[in-house]
């Protein structure tokens, strides 16, 4: 399973970026300078696409962070499995960071891969019709859903997690290659804090406020919420 490297780039970046870089070097030695320049620029683009910068994860109780970098394109009321709620959709352009993060601390109770089309990720139909990974996350406040959605150029959604795993707020959970979209659904009692057109950063921008239910247990003198806050400070790597 590929994931985040110790540095600042996802491991997959080496697999996709190294070949054009090596070929660029060979082309330079053969005096094919134009080809060499094109290949090196392609390698630089690929390495940039797979970058994975550290983020400061908010620790305030009830904060729901963005699952990805990009621009908010949809904020709407929407039902999920018959339950009223709110959806926030974020478009990731090719120049954005494409590592996706968990919006909240909790347990992944379900993860479903849905094959589909590759419509432009900004289109509303992409939320339902495109290839996607759908995560159901059980948190202290309740159940939420978030999606990795492939786009016109993005052709693969990649998850580094499995059902039953516990994740911290802001923890890396996967990526979508070369332009995509992420959707997040929360129940109606959550307070949405962003508007269409705003730019957000995965793991650090707060999209909503959704306080935990006042029944959190305590273990060893520390509540579950407090433990999760401690975990989010480092934004655990996959």
C-alpha positions as CSV (number, residue, x, y, z in Angstrom):
1,X,0.0,0.0,0.0
2,X,1.4,3.4,-1.0
3,X,1.0,6.4,1.2
4,X,2.9,9.4,2.5
5,X,6.6,9.3,2.4
6,X,8.8,10.6,5.4
7,X,9.4,13.8,3.3
8,X,6.9,16.1,1.7
9,X,5.7,14.0,-1.2
10,X,3.4,11.0,-1.5
11,X,5.4,7.9,-2.5
12,X,3.5,7.5,-5.8
13,X,5.2,10.7,-6.9
14,X,8.5,8.9,-7.2
15,X,6.9,6.2,-9.4
16,X,5.2,8.7,-11.8
17,X,7.9,11.4,-11.7
18,X,11.1,9.5,-11.9
19,X,10.7,8.0,-15.4
20,X,10.3,11.4,-17.3
21,X,13.2,12.8,-15.1
22,X,15.5,9.9,-16.1
23,X,14.4,10.1,-19.8
24,X,15.0,13.9,-19.7
25,X,18.6,13.2,-18.4
26,X,19.2,10.7,-21.2
27,X,17.8,13.1,-23.8
28,X,20.1,15.8,-22.6
29,X,23.1,13.5,-23.0
30,X,22.0,12.8,-26.5
31,X,21.7,16.5,-27.2
32,X,18.0,16.3,-27.6
33,X,17.6,19.5,-25.6
34,X,14.0,20.4,-26.4
35,X,12.8,16.9,-25.5
36,X,14.9,17.0,-22.4
37,X,13.3,20.3,-21.3
38,X,9.8,19.0,-21.9
39,X,10.5,15.8,-20.0
40,X,12.1,17.6,-17.0
41,X,9.2,20.0,-16.8
42,X,6.8,17.1,-16.9
43,X,8.7,15.5,-14.0
44,X,8.6,18.7,-12.0
45,X,4.8,19.0,-12.6
46,X,4.3,15.4,-11.4
47,X,6.4,15.9,-8.3
48,X,4.5,19.0,-7.5
49,X,1.2,17.3,-7.9
50,X,2.1,14.6,-5.4
51,X,3.4,17.0,-2.8
52,X,2.2,16.4,0.8
53,X,2.8,19.4,3.0
54,X,2.3,19.3,6.8
55,X,-0.8,21.1,8.1
56,X,-1.7,22.6,11.5
57,X,-4.9,20.7,12.5
58,X,-7.5,22.7,14.5
59,X,-8.0,21.2,17.9
60,X,-11.1,23.1,19.1
61,X,-14.1,20.7,19.9
62,X,-16.6,20.3,17.2
63,X,-14.4,21.5,14.3
64,X,-15.0,19.7,11.0
65,X,-12.1,20.3,8.7
66,X,-11.9,20.2,4.9
67,X,-11.2,16.8,3.4
68,X,-9.2,18.4,0.6
69,X,-7.6,21.5,-0.9
70,X,-9.4,23.6,-3.5
71,X,-12.4,25.9,-4.0
72,X,-15.9,25.4,-2.5
73,X,-18.3,24.9,-5.4
74,X,-21.4,23.7,-3.6
75,X,-23.1,24.3,-0.3
76,X,-26.5,22.9,-0.2
77,X,-29.2,21.2,1.9
78,X,-29.3,17.5,0.9
79,X,-30.7,14.2,2.2
80,X,-28.5,11.2,2.8
81,X,-30.3,7.8,3.2
82,X,-33.5,9.7,4.0
83,X,-31.8,11.9,6.7
84,X,-31.8,15.7,6.2
85,X,-28.4,17.3,6.1
86,X,-26.0,19.6,4.3
87,X,-23.4,18.9,1.6
88,X,-20.2,20.9,0.9
89,X,-18.4,20.1,-2.4
90,X,-14.8,21.2,-3.1
91,X,-13.2,21.2,-6.5
92,X,-9.5,20.3,-6.7
93,X,-7.6,21.8,-9.7
94,X,-4.4,20.2,-11.0
95,X,-2.3,22.7,-9.1
96,X,-3.9,21.9,-5.7
97,X,-2.6,19.4,-3.1
98,X,-4.4,16.2,-3.8
99,X,-3.9,14.3,-0.5
100,X,-7.2,13.9,1.2
101,X,-7.8,14.0,4.9
102,X,-10.5,12.9,7.4
103,X,-12.8,15.8,8.3
104,X,-13.2,14.5,11.9
105,X,-12.0,11.9,14.3
106,X,-14.0,8.7,14.4
107,X,-14.2,5.2,13.0
108,X,-14.7,4.3,9.4
109,X,-17.8,2.1,9.6
110,X,-18.2,1.7,5.8
111,X,-16.1,2.4,2.7
112,X,-17.7,1.8,-0.7
113,X,-16.0,2.1,-4.1
114,X,-18.5,3.1,-6.8
115,X,-17.4,2.8,-10.5
116,X,-18.7,5.6,-12.7
117,X,-18.1,8.2,-15.3
118,X,-15.4,10.8,-15.5
119,X,-17.4,14.0,-16.0
120,X,-15.7,17.4,-15.3
121,X,-15.5,17.5,-11.5
122,X,-17.1,20.9,-11.3
123,X,-20.3,19.6,-12.7
124,X,-23.1,18.9,-10.2
125,X,-23.7,15.5,-11.7
126,X,-20.2,14.4,-10.9
127,X,-21.1,14.1,-7.2
128,X,-23.4,11.1,-8.1
129,X,-22.3,9.8,-11.5
130,X,-18.4,9.8,-11.3
131,X,-16.1,7.1,-10.0
132,X,-15.8,7.6,-6.2
133,X,-14.9,6.2,-2.8
134,X,-17.6,6.9,-0.2
135,X,-16.6,6.9,3.4
136,X,-19.1,6.6,6.3
137,X,-17.5,8.0,9.5
138,X,-18.9,7.4,13.0
139,X,-18.0,10.3,15.3
140,X,-18.9,11.4,18.8
141,X,-21.4,13.9,17.3
142,X,-23.0,11.3,15.0
143,X,-22.5,9.9,11.5
144,X,-21.1,11.8,8.5
145,X,-20.1,10.9,4.9
146,X,-17.4,12.1,2.7
147,X,-16.3,11.2,-0.8
148,X,-13.3,11.1,-3.0
149,X,-14.5,11.8,-6.6
150,X,-12.6,11.3,-9.8
151,X,-12.8,14.0,-12.5
152,X,-12.3,14.6,-16.2
153,X,-8.5,14.2,-15.9
154,X,-8.4,12.2,-12.6
155,X,-8.8,8.6,-13.4
156,X,-8.3,6.8,-10.1
157,X,-9.4,7.3,-6.5
158,X,-7.0,5.9,-4.0
159,X,-7.7,5.1,-0.4
160,X,-5.1,4.2,2.3
161,X,-7.8,3.1,4.8
162,X,-10.1,0.2,5.5
163,X,-13.5,-0.2,7.2
164,X,-13.1,-0.5,11.0
165,X,-10.0,1.8,11.2
166,X,-10.1,4.7,13.5
167,X,-8.8,8.0,12.2
168,X,-7.9,11.3,13.7
169,X,-9.2,14.7,12.6
170,X,-7.1,15.8,9.6
171,X,-5.4,12.4,9.2
172,X,-4.4,11.5,5.6
173,X,-6.8,8.9,4.1
174,X,-5.9,8.9,0.4
175,X,-5.7,10.9,-2.8
176,X,-7.2,11.3,-6.3
177,X,-4.9,11.7,-9.2
178,X,-4.7,14.8,-11.4
179,X,-7.8,17.0,-10.7
180,X,-10.8,15.9,-8.8
181,X,-13.5,16.7,-6.2
182,X,-14.3,15.9,-2.6
183,X,-17.8,16.0,-1.0
184,X,-18.7,16.1,2.6
185,X,-22.2,15.5,4.1
186,X,-23.1,16.3,7.7
187,X,-26.5,16.2,9.5
188,X,-28.7,19.3,9.6
189,X,-27.6,20.3,13.2
190,X,-24.1,21.1,12.0
191,X,-23.3,24.7,11.4
192,X,-21.7,25.3,8.0
193,X,-19.0,28.0,8.1
194,X,-17.9,28.3,4.5
195,X,-19.5,29.8,1.3
196,X,-19.3,29.0,-2.4
197,X,-16.2,30.5,-3.9
198,X,-14.0,30.2,-0.8
199,X,-10.6,28.5,-1.0
200,X,-9.9,25.9,1.6
201,X,-7.0,23.7,2.7
202,X,-7.3,20.0,3.6
203,X,-7.0,19.3,7.3
204,X,-6.6,22.9,8.4
205,X,-9.6,24.9,7.1
206,X,-12.8,24.5,9.3
207,X,-15.8,23.8,7.1
208,X,-18.4,23.3,9.9
209,X,-19.0,23.3,13.6
210,X,-20.6,20.1,14.9
211,X,-20.2,19.7,18.7
212,X,-19.9,16.2,20.1
213,X,-22.8,14.8,22.1
214,X,-22.4,15.2,25.9
215,X,-22.0,11.5,26.6
216,X,-18.3,11.0,25.8
217,X,-16.8,8.5,28.2
218,X,-13.5,9.0,30.0
219,X,-10.5,6.7,30.1
220,X,-7.5,7.2,32.3
221,X,-8.7,10.7,33.2
222,X,-9.0,11.9,29.6
223,X,-12.1,12.0,27.4
224,X,-12.3,10.6,23.9
225,X,-12.6,14.1,22.6
226,X,-9.5,15.3,24.4
227,X,-7.5,12.3,23.1
228,X,-8.6,13.0,19.5
229,X,-7.6,16.6,19.9
230,X,-4.1,15.4,20.9
231,X,-3.9,13.2,17.8
232,X,-5.0,15.9,15.4
233,X,-2.1,18.2,16.3
234,X,0.3,16.1,14.3
235,X,-2.1,15.2,11.5
236,X,-1.1,11.6,11.5
237,X,0.4,10.1,8.4
238,X,-1.2,7.2,6.6
